[in-house]
Amino acid sequence: MANLKKFSLTFDQKNDDWALKNLDSGRTLRRFDTKADATKGGVLKNVIGVEGGSVKIHKVNGRFDEERTFPGSKDPHSSKG
């Protein structure tokens, strides 16, 4: 998993929306009105692109919720997800 790009989806209180950020560059790739908008049917996969990556998804309070890997074939074998 060391070669995967790392991303995070967090709630931005200042803008009152959800931001998907590339953790390597710190750049915000896209903003969403709701967490559900970001996590529904292939949206994250499409934003991340064909190279894929690992997305850490947080709760509104900032605590870790879950992690998703795109494409799924790059998910480490030891992962429960």
Secondary structure, DSSP 4 states (H G I P E B T S, - for coil): -TTSEEEEEEEETTTTEEEEEETTT--EEEEESSHHHHHSTTHHHHHH-TT-EEEEEE-TTS-EEEEEEESGGGS-TT---
